[in-house]
Amino acid sequence: MITRRKLLKILSGLPFAGLIAGGLAGSGAAGAIEKLNKASNYRDFYKELGLRTFINAQGTWTYLTGSLMRPEVMDAINYASRQYVNFNELQDVVGRRLAEMGKSEDAMVTAGAASALTLGTAACITGTDEEKIRLLPNLPGPQREVIVQSSHRFAYDHAVRNTGIRLVEVESTQELENAVNENTVMMLFLNYANYNGQIQWEEFVELGKKHGIPTFNDCAADLPPVENLWKFNEMGFDLVTFSGGKGLRGPQSAGLLFGRKDLIEAAKLQHVPHADTIGRGMKVNKEEIIGMMVAVEEFLKQDHEKKHGEFHERVRLIGQHASQVPGVSTEIFVPDIGNHTPTLRVTWDQDKVDLTPQKVQEKLRNGHPSIEVLATSDFIRISMWMARAGEEKVVARRLQEVLKSGVV
Ligand SMILES: *Cc1c(COP(=O)(O)O)cnc(C)c1O
């Protein structure tokens, strides 16, 4: 019997060949992708439901359903779904393995980085005190405080505020030190904002240690580079989180929380299977836990330099075709922190190509196959690390067509 994995392996060789044969101008490319989509023995659910599927040339966005799980992760999830284990034992054992890979004291699988932010903060507030865990987010007494640099405020800090804390914003080292008091429970750091604030990684960690306040670094979108998996644990942050469904390509409904042993123990008490807790609605089960472990293992095995090269080649090809249209310029850049992957910026002179970036986005979205790219008021942005091999040829052809259609 051909397993799904074998079938995917066999088929994974096909589309690229098909795309080359079809060339950029032909319909062969779209046909090959159609084949790739039909590579399962299952019902064609998306088609049946009338849902639009698309080439993801945008990146890891939750509204675009994040990433595609690695085949090894899917195998692990299927494996996990066939037998029972004790949840606590599973979380403990996998946590220890993850901690080894992330060079931290301990770790756990959460329902995403946002979930890790809530659980980690809750751990800093309550420790293992069962009464406090039960009462969160409405603890008696003064409101607990979390210190954050103003430039590190972000939408997901709602997940920290869920615990009932008040965020205290500071700018300078002096302001931070003045803000520490007996109600301070944690210091929050947003990894990709490191260079936006006056206090950077090492100093932040030192200040936390000096005042005996746990520090939490949100690195959700910051893999790759691979060394980030352990860099901030080794640096001394007491808690560090990563999304499972971004660069790791694990379950979109999972994430990693690394940290000090006592804090991870406390965080687990705020989570499933415990019912009267702030984290009970952030359920993960054996499938996510095993899937997350395998995603990290596979991520570590990956040849990161080679992958980077592949992703660069994909956007280079797209850029090369776009820049053949008069008035269009392209540039490849790699964000330093966060979505650290070759990214293409496409700009054009609207006197020569009479289309707004939104219009180009819309035309790509409404074409066949549908393609999702990011549009701002000034440019469109494309990254191909979440696309499947070969799809760059389709994007190159379609983007060129769309831009040409606007030439005045
Ligand atoms: C994506 C993201 C999150 C949320 O991650 P999930 O795994 O989707 O919960 C939190 N913080 C930052 C900085 C992010 O980029």
The ligand as an SDF file (V2000), in Angstrom:
LIG
                    3D

 15 15  0  0  0  0  0  0  0  0999 V2000
    2.7660   35.4850   15.8770 C   0  0  0  0  0  0  0  0  0  0  0  0
    3.1710   36.1570   17.1330 C   0  0  0  0  0  0  0  0  0  0  0  0
    2.5650   35.8280   18.3480 C   0  0  0  0  0  0  0  0  0  0  0  0
    1.4350   34.8410   18.4300 C   0  0  0  0  0  0  0  0  0  0  0  0
    1.8910   33.5660   18.1380 O   0  0  0  0  0  0  0  0  0  0  0  0
    0.8800   32.3300   18.0640 P   0  0  0  0  0  0  0  0  0  0  0  0
    1.7960   31.1580   18.0200 O   0  0  0  0  0  0  0  0  0  0  0  0
    0.0850   32.5050   16.8120 O   0  0  0  0  0  0  0  0  0  0  0  0
    0.0390   32.3730   19.2800 O   0  0  0  0  0  0  0  0  0  0  0  0
    3.0250   36.4400   19.4850 C   0  0  0  0  0  0  0  0  0  0  0  0
    4.0220   37.3460   19.4450 N   0  0  0  0  0  0  0  0  0  0  0  0
    4.6240   37.7010   18.2920 C   0  0  0  0  0  0  0  0  0  0  0  0
    5.7350   38.7010   18.3120 C   0  0  0  0  0  0  0  0  0  0  0  0
    4.2170   37.1240   17.0860 C   0  0  0  0  0  0  0  0  0  0  0  0
    4.8260   37.4470   15.9520 O   0  0  0  0  0  0  0  0  0  0  0  0
  1  2  1  0
  2  3  1  0
  2 14  2  0
  3  4  1  0
  3 10  2  0
  4  5  1  0
  5  6  1  0
  6  7  2  0
  6  8  1  0
  6  9  1  0
 10 11  1  0
 11 12  2  0
 12 13  1  0
 12 14  1  0
 14 15  1  0
M  END
$$$$
